[in-house]
């Protein structure tokens, strides 16, 4: 799970860095590169969402990363992405509830 999180972080960082380097690239090249980096970021994000955690520690790591992503200053995550993530984390609901300091709930 940590490798999927790391790849998403790396692609996101590269895209943001390119977004900020406006003067160094021509407009056409910059647009093409931004499209490529966005595609890589979306692909890494999709792989992260759909991946099944191997154990409770991986599930906790995935949950914390997605919560951080939701609270960062990006557009809100689509509801179906959140539902897909919850579906992959459901088998570890009791472990996650203990780790987060709350009682187990039926929804997770």
One Martini backbone bead per residue (centre of mass of N, CA, C, O) as a GRO file, in nm:
protein
  108
    1UNK     BB    1   0.057   0.064  -0.019
    2UNK     BB    2   0.299   0.262   0.000
    3UNK     BB    3   0.364   0.263  -0.307
    4UNK     BB    4   0.095   0.393  -0.400
    5UNK     BB    5   0.121   0.648  -0.234
    6UNK     BB    6   0.397   0.740  -0.342
    7UNK     BB    7   0.312   0.767  -0.640
    8UNK     BB    8   0.093   0.977  -0.598
    9UNK     BB    9   0.268   1.192  -0.466
   10UNK     BB   10   0.471   1.223  -0.698
   11UNK     BB   11   0.270   1.300  -0.926
   12UNK     BB   12   0.149   1.542  -0.779
   13UNK     BB   13   0.411   1.703  -0.740
   14UNK     BB   14   0.488   1.724  -1.040
   15UNK     BB   15   0.232   1.873  -1.131
   16UNK     BB   16   0.261   2.120  -0.945
   17UNK     BB   17   0.540   2.207  -1.042
   18UNK     BB   18   0.456   2.253  -1.338
   19UNK     BB   19   0.233   2.460  -1.277
   20UNK     BB   20   0.456   2.674  -1.158
   21UNK     BB   21   0.632   2.650  -1.438
   22UNK     BB   22   0.560   2.878  -1.670
   23UNK     BB   23   0.832   3.016  -1.796
   24UNK     BB   24   1.000   2.744  -1.896
   25UNK     BB   25   0.760   2.687  -2.093
   26UNK     BB   26   0.581   2.636  -2.340
   27UNK     BB   27   0.253   2.620  -2.395
   28UNK     BB   28   0.234   2.347  -2.550
   29UNK     BB   29   0.423   2.181  -2.373
   30UNK     BB   30   0.284   2.231  -2.104
   31UNK     BB   31   0.010   2.109  -2.176
   32UNK     BB   32   0.111   1.822  -2.239
   33UNK     BB   33   0.243   1.771  -1.966
   34UNK     BB   34  -0.006   1.814  -1.790
   35UNK     BB   35  -0.171   1.584  -1.911
   36UNK     BB   36   0.024   1.361  -1.835
   37UNK     BB   37   0.036   1.412  -1.524
   38UNK     BB   38  -0.267   1.381  -1.477
   39UNK     BB   39  -0.286   1.092  -1.574
   40UNK     BB   40  -0.088   0.971  -1.370
   41UNK     BB   41  -0.239   1.062  -1.116
   42UNK     BB   42  -0.512   0.922  -1.178
   43UNK     BB   43  -0.398   0.637  -1.197
   44UNK     BB   44  -0.281   0.620  -0.910
   45UNK     BB   45  -0.550   0.680  -0.769
   46UNK     BB   46  -0.706   0.438  -0.879
   47UNK     BB   47  -0.518   0.221  -0.762
   48UNK     BB   48  -0.556   0.305  -0.468
   49UNK     BB   49  -0.864   0.269  -0.444
   50UNK     BB   50  -0.872  -0.045  -0.555
   51UNK     BB   51  -0.698  -0.141  -0.338
   52UNK     BB   52  -0.623  -0.406  -0.128
   53UNK     BB   53  -0.560  -0.460   0.178
   54UNK     BB   54  -0.359  -0.688   0.355
   55UNK     BB   55  -0.393  -0.519   0.624
   56UNK     BB   56  -0.449  -0.309   0.886
   57UNK     BB   57  -0.211  -0.120   0.829
   58UNK     BB   58  -0.283  -0.058   0.534
   59UNK     BB   59  -0.564   0.051   0.593
   60UNK     BB   60  -0.471   0.287   0.770
   61UNK     BB   61  -0.289   0.425   0.561
   62UNK     BB   62  -0.511   0.473   0.353
   63UNK     BB   63  -0.704   0.636   0.528
   64UNK     BB   64  -0.514   0.868   0.605
   65UNK     BB   65  -0.450   0.960   0.317
   66UNK     BB   66  -0.744   1.020   0.227
   67UNK     BB   67  -0.800   1.226   0.448
   68UNK     BB   68  -0.576   1.422   0.364
   69UNK     BB   69  -0.681   1.466   0.076
   70UNK     BB   70  -0.960   1.582   0.160
   71UNK     BB   71  -0.824   1.830   0.337
   72UNK     BB   72  -0.706   1.942   0.115
   73UNK     BB   73  -0.663   2.182  -0.154
   74UNK     BB   74  -0.891   2.019  -0.314
   75UNK     BB   75  -1.117   1.886  -0.465
   76UNK     BB   76  -1.363   1.706  -0.402
   77UNK     BB   77  -1.442   1.396  -0.365
   78UNK     BB   78  -1.604   1.171  -0.508
   79UNK     BB   79  -1.843   0.960  -0.396
   80UNK     BB   80  -1.750   0.698  -0.548
   81UNK     BB   81  -1.461   0.703  -0.431
   82UNK     BB   82  -1.539   0.673  -0.136
   83UNK     BB   83  -1.699   0.409  -0.169
   84UNK     BB   84  -1.461   0.242  -0.276
   85UNK     BB   85  -1.280   0.276  -0.029
   86UNK     BB   86  -1.476   0.157   0.179
   87UNK     BB   87  -1.494  -0.123   0.051
   88UNK     BB   88  -1.184  -0.191   0.094
   89UNK     BB   89  -1.206  -0.130   0.424
   90UNK     BB   90  -1.431  -0.306   0.559
   91UNK     BB   91  -1.268  -0.562   0.676
   92UNK     BB   92  -1.120  -0.326   0.883
   93UNK     BB   93  -1.322  -0.171   1.073
   94UNK     BB   94  -1.238  -0.248   1.367
   95UNK     BB   95  -0.941  -0.159   1.348
   96UNK     BB   96  -0.998   0.137   1.267
   97UNK     BB   97  -1.167   0.216   1.511
   98UNK     BB   98  -0.942   0.172   1.716
   99UNK     BB   99  -0.727   0.361   1.585
  100UNK     BB  100  -0.939   0.619   1.597
  101UNK     BB  101  -1.112   0.602   1.873
  102UNK     BB  102  -1.364   0.421   1.803
  103UNK     BB  103  -1.643   0.268   1.750
  104UNK     BB  104  -1.789   0.037   1.589
  105UNK     BB  105  -1.938   0.035   1.266
  106UNK     BB  106  -2.154  -0.058   1.011
  107UNK     BB  107  -2.053   0.123   0.763
  108UNK     BB  108  -1.740  -0.002   0.784
   0.00000   0.00000   0.00000
